[in-house]
Amino acid sequence: MQPFVKMTGLVAPVDRVNVDTDAIIPKQFLKRIERSGFGQFLFFEWRWDEKGNEIPEFSLNQPRYQGASVLLSRANFGCGSSREHAPWAILDYGFRCVIAPSFADIFYNNCFKNGILPIKLTEEQVDELFRRTAANEGYRLTVDLESKVISDDQGLSIPFDLDEHRRQFLLQGLDDIGLTLKHEEAISAYEAKRAAAGY
């Protein structure tokens, strides 16, 4: 998994509350067995109409937000069913960071396991980021996980809080398997000892 230390990226807004996982990646696209390739289906029913035409009003279809790597949304992002495909689709599309006032717990946990940094800010702080994103085409944020600060080139600086264990997961680019493999020598020694004892 790619470490997350510091990034500067274009911000794309999805100005909706209660964005659920079926909106993030609709159920008809869950048949793939690999983690890649889901980005093209992200927010599918909001990006395309029933005839397959782009819906120009949706932010991700607008030229000014192409190539964005910071997703800005509203409260309870990632609610609904506990599908890990939702962070897979977000990451595959190109987002490394999602900012919202709150997240559904399972989605929040899955983000860290897939190299995405979910940041919780207050409603007022999120409102200000939406305002700046709308007012400044090409609006970018720098997200510094080492110092736990979000900033822009207009003087904005917002500290954010994050559990240290999760922070280290991202800084080191570890998922659960990667964390286990850091103890590979101890595991091998234990297995050898058990084998020698006839177990």
Sequence and secondary structure as in RCSB ss.txt:
>XXXX:A:sequence
MQPFVKMTGLVAPVDRVNVDTDAIIPKQFLKRIERSGFGQFLFFEWRWDEKGNEIPEFSLNQPRYQGASVLLSRA
NFGCGSSREHAPWAILDYGFRCVIAPSFADIFYNNCFKNGILPIKLTEEQVDELFRRTAANEGYRLTVDLESKVI
SDDQGLSIPFDLDEHRRQFLLQGLDDIGLTLKHEEAISAYEAKRAAAGY
>XXXX:A:secstr
    SEEEEEEEEE  SS BHHHHS GGGTT  SSSS GGGTTHHHHB TTS B TTSGGGSGGGTT  EEEE S
SBTBSS  THHHHHHHHHT  EEEES B HHHHHHHHHTT EEEE  HHHHHHHHHHHHHSTT EEEEETTTTEE
E TTS EEE    HHHHHHHHHT  HHHHHHTTHHHHHHHHHHHHHTT 
